Amino acid sequence: MLALSATAAFAADHGRNDDWSGFYAGVHGGLGSGSDHSVFAIDPAVVPSITIKPDIGLNGGFAGVQVGFDHQMGGFVFGVEGRISSTNLSGSNAPAGFGGAIDKVNGKYEASLLGRIGYAFDGFLPYVTAGVSALNYDRQVSVPPAVSSANSTAAGFSIGIGGKFAINRRLELFAEYLHTGYALKTTKTPGIPAVFGETIHDTITTDKVLFGISRRF
């Protein structure tokens, strides 16, 4: 009985037993993987009528900041969150028969605007989330050591699940899995000396696990 009383007192002092409503901001990080189903055509002035369809595996990390707002109605909690992350999500493919040419995706930034609905169990808030995301990346073709590159931004839709955990009345942790499918994006890399240009059609999907901490205001 004494142990249960002490646990209840600790939860009352440190947990979020009022509600989850309010603004918050914090930082996050995590790991991601994915694939790029690409279709590209080499500059016809170099190699006429050649189309190649390599799949490129993607892996890398994410680190960034988030801001958001939650509103609790009964046990249900509705929220919206914006986040931006720096990422090194990348991958490459070397199509056979093209003199050592390498096609590569180099992630730079990802931004998301997500809605959320969950159900609060005092200091624990499981939720589902969905929204829109944008991935900025460099698309490269190279014949080492020469590199031709162009920057692109693909837009897509994200969906996932997660949970928030109250440390005290101000600080909270979160863990989240998010799947994102990006719409087809066309990029053209310029032809330069020693490197042929390409017109590339990318369809990127990613899966990532994120962890973060936020302070509520």
C-alpha positions as CSV (number, residue, x, y, z in Angstrom):
1,M,0.0,0.0,0.0
2,L,2.9,2.4,0.8
3,A,4.5,1.6,-2.5
4,L,1.3,2.2,-4.4
5,S,0.8,5.5,-2.6
6,A,4.3,6.6,-3.4
7,T,3.9,5.7,-7.0
8,A,0.6,7.7,-7.3
9,A,2.1,10.7,-5.6
10,F,5.1,10.6,-8.0
11,A,2.7,10.4,-11.0
12,A,0.6,13.3,-9.6
13,D,3.7,15.4,-9.2
14,H,5.6,14.5,-12.4
15,G,3.0,13.1,-14.9
16,R,0.6,15.0,-17.1
17,N,-2.6,14.2,-15.3
18,D,-4.4,17.4,-16.3
19,D,-4.4,17.4,-20.1
20,W,-2.0,17.6,-23.1
21,S,-3.3,21.0,-24.4
22,G,-0.8,23.6,-25.4
23,F,2.1,24.7,-27.7
24,Y,5.4,22.9,-27.7
25,A,8.8,22.9,-29.4
26,G,11.8,20.6,-29.4
27,V,14.4,18.5,-31.3
28,H,14.4,15.1,-32.8
29,G,16.6,12.5,-34.6
30,G,16.4,9.1,-36.1
31,L,17.2,6.7,-38.9
32,G,15.6,6.0,-42.2
33,S,15.7,3.7,-45.2
34,G,13.9,3.6,-48.5
35,S,14.1,3.1,-52.2
36,D,14.2,5.2,-55.4
37,H,12.5,3.5,-58.4
38,S,14.2,5.6,-61.1
39,V,13.9,5.7,-64.8
40,F,16.5,7.7,-66.7
41,A,17.4,8.4,-70.3
42,I,20.9,9.3,-71.3
43,D,21.4,12.5,-73.3
44,P,20.5,11.3,-76.9
45,A,23.3,13.3,-78.3
46,V,25.7,10.9,-76.4
47,V,23.9,7.6,-76.5
48,P,20.8,7.6,-78.6
49,S,17.5,6.0,-77.4
50,I,18.9,4.4,-74.2
51,T,16.5,4.1,-71.2
52,I,17.6,2.5,-67.9
53,K,15.5,1.5,-64.9
54,P,17.7,1.0,-61.8
55,D,16.3,0.8,-58.3
56,I,18.5,2.6,-55.7
57,G,18.4,1.6,-52.1
58,L,18.5,4.6,-49.6
59,N,19.8,4.8,-46.0
60,G,20.7,7.6,-43.7
61,G,20.0,9.7,-40.6
62,F,17.7,12.6,-39.7
63,A,18.1,15.4,-37.2
64,G,16.0,18.5,-36.8
65,V,13.4,20.6,-34.9
66,Q,9.6,20.4,-34.4
67,V,6.9,22.8,-33.2
68,G,3.3,22.0,-32.7
69,F,0.0,22.4,-30.8
70,D,-2.2,19.8,-29.1
71,H,-5.8,20.2,-27.8
72,Q,-7.4,17.6,-25.6
73,M,-11.2,17.0,-25.6
74,G,-12.1,14.3,-23.0
75,G,-9.6,11.5,-23.6
76,F,-9.0,12.4,-27.2
77,V,-6.1,14.6,-28.2
78,F,-5.9,16.4,-31.6
79,G,-2.7,18.0,-32.7
80,V,-0.8,19.6,-35.6
81,E,3.0,19.6,-36.0
82,G,5.5,21.1,-38.3
83,R,9.1,19.8,-38.5
84,I,12.2,20.2,-40.6
85,S,15.2,17.8,-40.6
86,S,18.6,17.7,-42.1
87,T,19.3,14.3,-43.7
88,N,22.0,12.4,-45.3
89,L,19.6,9.8,-46.7
90,S,21.5,8.5,-49.8
91,G,22.1,5.7,-52.2
92,S,23.8,4.9,-55.5
93,N,23.7,2.6,-58.5
94,A,26.3,1.8,-61.1
95,P,24.5,0.6,-64.4
96,A,26.6,-2.0,-66.1
97,G,28.2,-1.1,-69.4
98,F,28.5,2.6,-69.0
99,G,32.2,3.1,-68.3
100,G,32.1,3.3,-64.5
101,A,29.2,5.8,-64.5
102,I,27.4,6.1,-61.1
103,D,23.9,7.5,-60.4
104,K,23.4,8.8,-56.9
105,V,20.7,10.3,-54.6
106,N,22.0,12.6,-51.8
107,G,19.3,13.8,-49.4
108,K,19.6,17.3,-47.9
109,Y,16.5,18.4,-46.1
110,E,13.0,17.1,-45.3
111,A,10.0,19.1,-44.1
112,S,6.7,17.8,-42.9
113,L,3.3,19.2,-41.8
114,L,1.4,16.5,-39.9
115,G,-2.0,16.1,-38.2
116,R,-2.4,13.8,-35.3
117,I,-5.1,12.2,-33.2
118,G,-4.5,10.1,-30.1
119,Y,-6.1,9.0,-26.8
120,A,-4.5,10.0,-23.5
121,F,-3.7,7.6,-20.7
122,D,-2.6,10.3,-18.2
123,G,1.2,10.5,-19.0
124,F,1.1,8.3,-22.1
125,L,-0.4,9.4,-25.4
126,P,-0.5,6.9,-28.3
127,Y,-1.5,8.4,-31.6
128,V,-1.8,8.1,-35.4
129,T,-0.5,10.8,-37.7
130,A,-0.7,11.8,-41.4
131,G,0.2,14.8,-43.5
132,V,2.4,16.1,-46.3
133,S,6.2,16.0,-46.7
134,A,8.8,17.4,-49.0
135,L,12.3,16.0,-49.6
136,N,15.1,18.1,-51.0
137,Y,18.0,16.1,-52.6
138,D,20.8,16.3,-55.1
139,R,20.6,14.0,-58.1
140,Q,24.0,13.1,-59.5
141,V,25.5,11.3,-62.4
142,S,29.3,10.8,-62.4
143,V,32.2,9.3,-64.3
144,P,34.8,9.5,-61.5
145,P,36.2,12.0,-60.8
146,A,33.9,14.2,-62.8
147,V,30.4,14.8,-61.3
148,S,27.2,16.4,-62.8
149,S,24.5,17.3,-60.3
150,A,21.1,19.0,-60.1
151,N,18.9,19.8,-57.1
152,S,15.3,18.6,-56.8
153,T,12.4,18.7,-54.3
154,A,9.8,15.9,-54.2
155,A,6.4,16.2,-52.5
156,G,4.6,13.4,-50.9
157,F,2.2,12.0,-48.3
158,S,3.2,10.6,-44.9
159,I,1.4,8.3,-42.5
160,G,2.5,6.8,-39.2
161,I,2.0,5.8,-35.6
162,G,3.7,7.0,-32.4
163,G,3.6,7.7,-28.7
164,K,4.3,10.6,-26.4
165,F,5.5,10.2,-22.8
166,A,5.3,12.9,-20.2
167,I,8.5,13.3,-18.2
168,N,6.9,16.1,-16.1
169,R,4.4,18.9,-16.7
170,R,6.8,20.7,-19.1
171,L,8.9,18.0,-20.8
172,E,7.8,15.1,-23.0
173,L,9.4,12.4,-25.1
174,F,8.1,11.0,-28.4
175,A,8.8,7.9,-30.6
176,E,7.4,7.6,-34.0
177,Y,7.4,5.4,-37.2
178,L,6.6,7.3,-40.4
179,H,6.1,6.0,-44.0
180,T,6.3,8.5,-46.8
181,G,5.6,8.0,-50.5
182,Y,6.8,10.8,-52.8
183,A,5.2,11.7,-56.1
184,L,7.2,11.1,-59.3
185,K,9.8,13.9,-59.8
186,T,11.8,14.6,-63.0
187,T,15.3,16.0,-62.8
188,K,17.8,16.8,-65.6
189,T,21.5,16.7,-64.9
190,P,23.6,18.7,-67.4
191,G,26.1,17.2,-69.6
192,I,29.7,18.3,-68.8
193,P,33.1,17.3,-70.1
194,A,33.6,13.5,-69.3
195,V,30.0,13.1,-68.0
196,F,26.8,12.6,-70.1
197,G,23.6,14.3,-69.0
198,E,20.5,12.5,-68.0
199,T,16.8,13.0,-67.7
200,I,15.8,11.2,-64.5
201,H,12.3,10.2,-63.2
202,D,12.5,9.4,-59.5
203,T,9.7,7.7,-57.4
204,I,11.0,7.7,-53.8
205,T,9.6,6.0,-50.7
206,T,11.0,6.2,-47.2
207,D,10.5,4.6,-43.8
208,K,11.9,6.2,-40.7
209,V,11.9,5.9,-36.9
210,L,12.3,9.1,-35.0
211,F,12.8,9.9,-31.3
212,G,12.6,13.4,-29.8
213,I,12.0,15.6,-26.8
214,S,9.8,18.7,-26.6
215,R,9.1,21.4,-24.0
216,R,5.5,22.5,-23.6
217,F,4.7,26.2,-23.1
